[in-house]
Amino acid sequence: MTLDDRIASIDVFSVTIPQDDAYLGGLGPGESINSAGYFVRRGNRTIYPAAMRSAVVRVTLDSGAEGWGETYGLVAPEAIHALVSDIITPIITGRSPFDVQAIWEDLYDLMRVRGYTGGFWLDAMAAGDIALWDLMGKLTGLPLHQLLGGKHRDRIPAYVSGLPRPTIPEKVDLARSFIDKGYNAVKIAASVSYDGVEREIAALREGLGPDVAIMLDCHWIYTPAEAVALLQRLAPYNLYFMEAPCKTEDVAGLADIAAHATVPIAAGEEWRTVYDARSRLEARAVSIVQTEMGHSGITQFMRIAHLAQAHHAKVIPHATIGAGIFAAASLQASATVLNLPYHEFQHSIFPHSAKLMSGRLECAEGYFALPEGPGLGITPNDGFWDNARKLG
Ligand code: MG
C-alpha cells in the first residue's frame, strides 16, 4: 500500500439492516406490502421496502487496500450496481483515489446532456466518492476529518428523529425516555401524525417542558399557504425548525414560507449537489441545510456546507437507513463544519447499523462519538457479511 496505489476494481453489495421498530412506525391505515416487498406511506405518498436495506460499494486498489462507500439501496439496488459496473468502474480504474474531486467532476460531466444531474446516478457517484475518501485516509493513515481540514468538535450533538408510537401519550413517553438519557431535541413527522400535528406538538411541549427543542418534518405535504397557516397555529409551541414544508420543486414557495415564518425553515435531504443547494440558499428559502451524505458523498457534502456557511445558514445533516458507512462519513464531515448544532439520530436504525461495523460508531447521552482511525474509522464486520449480498 503506497501513495501511488491505483483503483483496480469496484464491487456493489445490497445489505439488509436488522431492525426492531418499523421506520416511521408500523403500517398505517390502508397500507400493505406489495408483491415486490414495498409499501407506500399514504401520508407522504413515498415507497419504502418492508425490510430496510442499503447499497454498499467496495473500491479495491492494486495493493488490495479496500475503501468503503454507501448510498441509498432502499429501492432497486440493482440500479446502483448497473451504474457502477457499466459506467463508473471502466472510467476510474487505474486512477488514484487522491484524484477524488477531479473524478467527481469527470463523472458528473458524463451524463449532464441527458439530464442525469440527480437521482440514482448521483447516488452511485456518492457511494464511490465516499470510498475514495476512505482510501485516501487509509493510504495516509489520517482520519477523514483531518483530510477535510480539521475538526471543530470531538462529538456531534444528536437530535432524536421520529417517535414511532401509535398514540400521543406513548409518543410523549418515548420522547421523555430520550430526554432522561441526555438528549435535548426531538422531531416528529407530520406524515405519520394520525392524531393531528397541532395536538402532537402541543402534547410534546406540555410533556417535555420549555427547554427541549421540538422539530417538525412536514415531508413536503403542504402548500405554501397551508404551511404558513400551520406555523401560525404552532407559534405558541416554539418550534426549533419546520422541515420540508412544501414540494421540493417549489423553490419560490419555500422562499415564501421562509419569508413569513418566525422559525427557521430546513430542507435538503433530497439534494445531491451544491447546485441544488445554491438555488435555495440564494432565494433565502432555507436557513438550515440538511445534507444527506448517502446522496451527496463527501465531495458535495463539503461544497454544500461551505456554500451554506457563505450564506450564514446552519447545517443539520440528515440521517437515514444505512449500514453505518455513510453514517460514519457524515459524522466525520460534520465534525469539520463550523455552524452545525445537531446531526439527525435515527434511533430505530443507527444502533442496528453500528452492529454491522467494526470501529466506534455510537450515539449516547445526546451525542454521536466521532469514529477513530484512518479514513472513515469503521469497516464492515462479520455481522455485515451475514446481511450482505453481492450484486452482479
Ligand atoms: Mg426529513
Residues whose N, C-alpha, C, O or C-beta is under 5 A from the ligand:
A	BS01	MG	D217 E269
